[in-house]
Amino acid sequence: MAEEDLVARVKECANDPKRRTSIVRKFPKLAGRHPLPEPATRGAVQEAEARMGFPLPPLLAKLWVEVANGGFGPGYGLLGVNNEPASPLSMSIPNVYLQWIADGSLKWRLKIVPICDWGCGIHTGADCSTAAGLIIHLSASGRKLEGYAFAQWMEDWVNGIDLWERDFSKRSADPSTTGA
């Protein structure tokens, strides 16, 4: 799907409280409980990149600026680039990334940033060492590289694929998929 078409489809889903996140799709009674945040500014994206020391995937930045500052998409929705006004503990991408680097609890690899919270300590991250932002699932028990780009992951979501079912429910018991 062309990037502009994908952004338009994501915006359509984000603006519909019944399709805004994967959690709302599974539990429709949750629809409308949280308003969609305003879009982020390009300056906020640049500030986040400066704080972390590397660029974020361009499509992710575009979604923040053209759709909303998080709160839509897979899981409980994409994390925001900033949550102004916010404390240093807010669930923004730079805050979570820098905290996880500082505490070392997940033996974090540089340039993998959390982009989505699924609950229970499970996150999806994007490998920012490439512009494609390869998708990696993260938890206290390890991480799993999925092998597809952020754009494909979002396209699958707008097409109604249950990413939780696909990526987590059928995980292999193979220990090589969860190691550090």
C-alpha positions in Angstrom: 0.0 0.0 0.0 1.3 3.5 -0.8 2.3 5.5 2.2 -0.3 8.2 1.6 -3.0 5.6 1.4 -1.8 4.0 4.6 -1.7 7.3 6.5 -5.3 8.0 5.3 -6.5 4.5 6.4 -4.8 4.9 9.8 -6.4 8.3 10.2 -9.8 6.8 9.4 -9.4 4.1 12.0 -8.0 6.5 14.6 -10.9 8.9 14.2 -13.4 6.1 14.8 -13.6 5.3 18.5 -14.7 1.7 17.7 -11.6 1.0 15.6 -9.0 3.3 17.3 -7.0 0.5 19.0 -6.8 -3.3 18.9 -8.0 -3.4 22.5 -11.1 -1.4 21.6 -11.7 -3.7 18.7 -11.7 -6.7 21.1 -13.6 -5.0 23.8 -16.1 -2.5 22.2 -17.4 -1.3 25.5 -14.1 0.6 25.9 -14.7 2.7 22.8 -14.7 6.4 23.5 -13.2 6.3 27.0 -10.2 8.2 25.9 -10.2 11.1 23.3 -7.7 10.9 20.5 -4.7 13.2 21.3 -3.9 16.1 19.1 -1.2 15.5 16.6 2.4 16.2 17.7 4.5 18.9 16.2 7.5 18.3 14.0 9.5 20.1 16.7 8.3 17.5 19.3 9.5 14.6 17.0 12.8 16.4 16.5 13.2 16.9 20.3 12.5 13.2 20.9 15.1 12.2 18.3 17.6 14.5 19.9 17.0 13.1 23.4 17.5 9.6 22.2 20.4 10.4 19.8 19.0 8.9 16.6 16.1 9.4 14.0 12.8 7.5 14.4 11.2 5.8 11.4 9.8 8.4 9.1 6.4 6.8 8.8 6.0 6.8 12.6 6.9 10.5 12.8 4.4 11.2 10.0 1.6 9.4 11.9 2.3 11.4 15.0 2.3 14.7 13.1 -0.7 13.9 10.7 -2.9 11.6 12.8 -2.3 12.0 16.6 0.3 11.9 19.2 -0.2 8.3 20.0 -3.4 6.6 21.4 -4.3 4.7 18.1 -3.2 1.5 16.5 -2.2 -1.9 17.7 -2.5 -2.9 21.4 -3.5 0.0 23.6 -2.3 2.2 20.8 1.0 3.7 19.8 2.9 5.5 22.5 3.2 9.3 21.9 6.3 11.2 21.1 5.6 13.6 23.9 2.8 13.9 26.4 2.8 17.6 27.3 2.4 18.6 30.0 4.0 15.5 31.3 6.2 14.2 34.1 9.4 12.4 33.3 7.5 9.2 33.9 5.0 9.6 31.1 4.5 6.9 28.6 6.2 8.7 25.8 8.6 7.0 23.6 11.7 8.9 24.6 10.8 8.6 28.3 10.3 4.9 28.2 13.3 4.3 26.0 15.7 6.3 28.2 14.3 4.7 31.4 14.8 1.2 30.0 18.4 2.1 28.9 19.1 3.6 32.3 17.8 0.6 34.4 19.2 -2.1 32.1 16.4 -4.4 33.2 15.8 -5.7 29.6 19.5 -5.6 28.5 18.2 -3.2 25.9 19.9 -3.0 22.5 20.5 0.6 21.4 18.1 2.0 18.8 15.2 -0.3 19.6 12.4 1.9 20.9 9.1 0.8 22.4 6.2 2.0 20.2 3.2 0.1 21.5 2.1 -1.3 24.9 0.1 -4.5 25.0 -0.2 -4.6 28.8 1.4 -7.0 31.3 4.9 -5.8 30.5 4.7 -6.7 26.8 5.7 -4.1 24.2 6.3 -3.9 20.5 9.4 -2.0 19.5 10.9 -0.6 16.3 14.5 -1.1 15.4 15.5 2.5 14.5 18.8 1.5 13.1 17.0 1.4 9.7 14.3 3.8 8.3 12.0 0.8 7.9 11.8 0.3 11.7 11.7 -3.5 11.9 9.2 -4.8 14.4 10.4 -6.5 17.6 8.2 -7.8 20.4 9.6 -7.3 23.9 8.9 -8.7 27.3 10.7 -9.5 30.4 11.2 -13.0 29.0 13.0 -11.8 25.9 12.5 -10.4 22.5 11.4 -11.7 19.1 12.3 -10.1 15.8 9.2 -10.4 13.5 11.0 -9.6 10.3 8.5 -7.1 8.9 8.7 -3.3 8.7 6.6 -0.8 10.7 4.7 0.1 7.6 3.6 -3.5 7.0 2.7 -3.9 10.7 0.4 -0.9 10.5 -1.0 -2.0 7.2 -1.9 -5.3 8.7 -3.6 -3.5 11.6 -5.7 -1.3 9.3 -6.7 -4.4 7.3 -8.2 -5.9 10.5 -5.5 -8.5 11.2 -5.5 -9.4 14.9 -1.8 -8.8 15.6 -2.0 -10.1 19.1 -3.3 -13.5 17.9 -0.8 -13.6 15.0 2.3 -12.4 16.9 1.8 -13.6 20.5 -0.7 -16.4 20.8 1.1 -18.7 18.4 4.6 -18.1 19.6 7.0 -20.9 19.2 8.4 -22.6 22.3 11.8 -22.5 20.6 14.1 -20.7 23.1 16.0 -19.1 20.2 13.1 -16.8 19.6 13.2 -15.3 23.1 16.8 -14.9 24.0 18.7 -11.7 24.6 
